[in-house]
């Protein structure tokens, strides 16, 4: 199964570095970033886990929960956290899921459903497809899916930017243009008629083309 935007994120129970969780209950009414790793003690992932810990306050103020996943057991995650603290300056301050039976990796389509066995003996190359970022909304629906190769570190500043856009466009009938950042102009959603737009944006809009209606960003 390949998860698509708009699908309900599969629910599951799993052990994490902060205890056992039921995923949907754990998310509650927050947004969530689930980011996965093919193996513990891998170099690129070590940098990612440390960076996410450093910028966790930026996610907190957006009501976004962070949770990692790696295919190895939780006991290995806890040993890995020491390396992350030593090399990156900050250890994970969010839960990391242990997935030694590959249940969650298969449930989220990161490994084929017929993958046999456990994480024991598997190499990062065996699990190279377990390099995903899922953004999940309070409605438990998938809002964003990113898949990265093992050799390319993920851009979590971009994930924050996309979350800013999604939270804005969930509240107002607008869309964000290329390379948009908070505070910049936005576009009235194509689903909004001109008559409705006049009510929503009484100050009017700029139209470089009839189908492009640019307005200042509404206040969040």
Secondary structure, DSSP 8 states (H G I E B T S, - for coil): ----TTSB----EEEETTEEEEHHHHHTTSEEEEEEESSSS-HHHHHHHHHHHHTHHHHHTTTEEEEEEESS-HHHHHHHHHHHHHHHS----S-EEE-TT-HHHHHTTSS-TT--S-STT--TTTTTT--EEEEE-TTSBEEEEEE--TTS---HHHHHHHHHHHHHHHHSSEE--TT--TTS-EEE-TTS-HHHHHHH-TT--EEEETTEEEE-----
